[in-house]
Amino acid sequence: MTGTPWEHDLSLLAHGPIVGIDEVGRGCVAGPIVACAVEIASPAALECLRGLPVRDSKALSSVWRQKIVVAAAAGALTPKFAFRDATS
């Protein structure tokens, strides 16, 4: 890889969107599970996440959570959610 990690991430967008995925819950062990995928399809969307200090949503600060909510509300990020309970 040449250049900065940021330049590398931007170059990946030339091949299509980047999708980040995370889940919460313990599935059939302890009830429902929720999964979220966020499509990052443009440099503007990627810019919203520049400097994100963690790879796990559970470790996000309230400041970063608010930044992500604002970016999603503005249409820069495209979140999709899935819900499953223990009986599904």
Secondary structure, DSSP 8 states (H G I E B T S, - for coil): --S-HHHHHHHHGGGS-EEEEEEEE-GGGTS-EEEEEEEE-SHHHHHHTTT---SSGGG--HHHHHHHHHHHHTTSSEEEEEEE-TT-
